[in-house]
Amino acid sequence: MSTATKTPTVPDSRTTSKGARLLGDRRLPVLVTATLFLAMYIAGLSRYTNYGFGEPQVFLNLFIDNGYLLVAAVGATFVILSGGIDLSVGSVIGFTTMLTAWLVEKQGLPILVVIPIALGVGAFGGFLMGYVIHNFEIQPFIVTLAGLFLFRGLCLVISKESISIGDASVSSMAQAQASLGVGFLSVGAIVSLVVLAVAFYVLHYTRFGRRVYAIGGNEQSAMLMGLPQGGTKIAVYTVSGFCSALAGLLFTLYIQSGDPLHATGMELDAIAAVVIGGTLLTGGSGYILGTLFGVLVLGLIKSIIQFEGTLSSWWTKIATGVLLCAFILIQRAMTTRKKT
Amino acid sequence: MAEPLPVLEMTGIVKEFPGVRALSGVDFRLFPGEIHALMGENGAGKSTLIKVLTGVYSLDGGTVTLDGKAVRIGSPLQAQQAGISTVYQEVNLCPNLSVAENIFIGREPTRAGRIQWKRMRKEAAELVDRLGLDIDVTAPLSSYPLAVQQLVAIVRSVGTGDSDGAGAGTKVLVLDEPTSSLDRDEVLELFRLMRQLRDEGVAILFVSHFLDQIYEICDRMTVLRNGALVGEHLVSELDQVGLIHLMIGKAMDQLEELHEHQLHADVGEALLHADGLGRTGGIAPFDLEIKKGEVVGLAGLLGSGRTELARLLFGADQPDSGKVTIGGKQVSMSAPNDAISAGVAFCSENRKTEGLVPDLTVRENIILALQAARGWTRPIPAAQRDELVAKYIKALDIRPANPEARVGQLSGGNQQKVLLARWLITQPKLLILDEPTRGIDVGAKAEIQKLVVSLSEEGMSVLYIAAELEEVLRLSHTIGVLRDRKLVAQIANGPEITPTRILETIASGEHQ
């Protein structure tokens, strides 16, 4: 975390005000999101404290209920940091639930065999998209849009009906809990936090991670600096495919069924979480921790609306929309400042 | 300065593009511990030669030897590994990363795959220190001005190869137009660094359009013309007149002719009137009048608001105060379209990113603005279009004179001419030229300046922005002086106005 905590000293020759310096700091959006999360949580506490909002388990449930989204958003963070976009996330998740349910229920394969297969398929799908994007120089938007349709279609090839999972090992895995004293976490929540930690390490302490930032900052420059930008790009989409498949597995555990319509549009939730977490859609700037807070904010909105009781769940979408808009405006303000 | 063996030798280099032979059998050699200038007009093949050397282009013929060994350079990465580093005119670093990372990325010190940030920062700081620079390596690159970023690019290239203690680092450093957007102090700092590296035995290849700089810093030069070698000379043995002679290949009186050119006196009535026009963060409110057939020059340092002023007059940025009247009618200026229909044309300073469409042909680029003015529902008849394009290619001497050539493959000067042709074809009343001569050679410069003079004689008003004061003085009837994003003075040109006077005005912020 040393990169992110040490304050970059602005050169003396530039007499920027403290406020301007803060606005130029790349970590500001993460701070804003973290503050927002905290404020929302405190507001929730004061409003619903009689309904048990203060229970530690309510907080831990944020991770349990959104673990799959966190994993998907981590994958999306890699892609967006590199300056790309991945629209296939939701479809890959949906496809993974179908594939897993089908292999376990209809083919009778043990879940421990199915997991690597599902992850492999997702990663390979991501690799193919990355390969096409790099080698044929096609917009990631279009290529991953094709991936979106392809994987959604493949769901229906497996089955038009949803497949519920009754396998004992799957349900025991789904119900396994790790006690933390004040509450518990599910397997999915723990996996998502491990993924987050690994992603943090990769982005900040490996050459691959820094290359992701570099090509997001300026791809042409990265190429002229002698960085293997093609391999990095392909790897980024592979990571995203892998994360999507893993998110699909967590989603399967969470919901214990496969359905061709599972996770429709979840790529947009993932992208929203990344953007709310302060990562610039233009690439090159952002932090994985921001993505965590982005996911938590989205999760907290859902919880609050549940606690409110009378509000329709569509208010989640409305609140997300408003937040997204606000954060994009903040990003805009930051990038225009940088230009001048 | 002569060393027994060149570190780099290129023999019989040939490079062809579809329809263009960019290099035909060029020889080039570079000795360790020298600064070597590569000279030539735009389109002479300098950039191509550099791109061949640095692995951006593959070569179609000839050999490259480095330290006596034949090498094949297939990519920028291979060039770096062989010890050839390049700093381009546009800084090719990642502004979102810290200075230290930009110096080290791709070869960060790692242990078991983990980047050692502390060690990297320390080594970067040492390297910066050794080169006598004062840069905080932990700050993001984007927090430094362009000049410092360029120095960082050089530090990076010097550091290349010695991350693991192995490799002797850079043997050949290529600087492609590094000074084109630096001010004098920044150039001096760059030169100091270049001398230090030269004394350490690095061979430096330097490309610049500023002849004075070449004579200040270089030991030897190679001159190219039309993709062929003209000669290699010691700088001390060839004076500037001789050099220009070699570059152009014919007696060059155009420049002198222009020096003595008298500004025509018949300036008409007011064409454009800006009243309290301004934009927060862009330029303070200003009043400006441009008369018919008048050339108004804008002088000021880089970043003083020259471009911002021009962009307001073209509606590229929206003013938040003031109004503009053109030909007696108030124009809303909410978008470039308003300006274009009022007869304003704007040649942007970044011809690559804001003006030309590099993948379209010369013809398509030229016709773009005229088509836009007519509206998309009324296509220009093919015959008329071809005739117009041919006329302007001829009038401006665009080379190659092929309307089907892709603009991206033209040299800088010729790209500028294409951009000019595009706007001239719409017969504007006011032509805004933002740094039209930046990064182009003396010959093309003179042609463009002559063109400005003749246009204004025909009654077109011109707003002329240039970094070189002499250039502004030579052409303008009125000179607007900018300082700190403010139009501080408007001076009528005359024999008593000298570059020094203008500089004093810029420095003091008022005209005596």
Chai-1 contact restraints between the chains, C-beta under 6 A:
chainA,res_idxA,chainB,res_idxB,connection_type,confidence,min_distance_angstrom,max_distance_angstrom,comment,restraint_id
A,S2,B,W117,contact,1.0,0.0,6.0,A-B,restraint_1
A,P8,B,T138,contact,1.0,0.0,6.0,A-B,restraint_2
A,P8,B,A139,contact,1.0,0.0,6.0,A-B,restraint_3
A,P8,B,P140,contact,1.0,0.0,6.0,A-B,restraint_4
A,T9,B,D136,contact,1.0,0.0,6.0,A-B,restraint_5
A,T9,B,A139,contact,1.0,0.0,6.0,A-B,restraint_6
A,V10,B,S143,contact,1.0,0.0,6.0,A-B,restraint_7
A,P11,B,D136,contact,1.0,0.0,6.0,A-B,restraint_8
A,Y205,B,R114,contact,1.0,0.0,6.0,A-B,restraint_9
A,Y205,B,I115,contact,1.0,0.0,6.0,A-B,restraint_10
A,R207,B,E108,contact,1.0,0.0,6.0,A-B,restraint_11
A,R210,B,I105,contact,1.0,0.0,6.0,A-B,restraint_12
A,A214,B,C94,contact,1.0,0.0,6.0,A-B,restraint_13
A,A214,B,I105,contact,1.0,0.0,6.0,A-B,restraint_14
A,G217,B,C94,contact,1.0,0.0,6.0,A-B,restraint_15
A,G217,B,N96,contact,1.0,0.0,6.0,A-B,restraint_16
A,N218,B,C94,contact,1.0,0.0,6.0,A-B,restraint_17
A,S221,B,N92,contact,1.0,0.0,6.0,A-B,restraint_18
A,S221,B,L93,contact,1.0,0.0,6.0,A-B,restraint_19
A,S221,B,C94,contact,1.0,0.0,6.0,A-B,restraint_20
A,L224,B,P76,contact,1.0,0.0,6.0,A-B,restraint_21
A,L224,B,N92,contact,1.0,0.0,6.0,A-B,restraint_22
A,G226,B,P76,contact,1.0,0.0,6.0,A-B,restraint_23
A,G226,B,L77,contact,1.0,0.0,6.0,A-B,restraint_24
A,G226,B,Q80,contact,1.0,0.0,6.0,A-B,restraint_25
A,G226,B,G106,contact,1.0,0.0,6.0,A-B,restraint_26
A,L227,B,G106,contact,1.0,0.0,6.0,A-B,restraint_27
A,G284,B,N96,contact,1.0,0.0,6.0,A-B,restraint_28
A,S285,B,N96,contact,1.0,0.0,6.0,A-B,restraint_29
A,K338,B,S142,contact,1.0,0.0,6.0,A-B,restraint_30
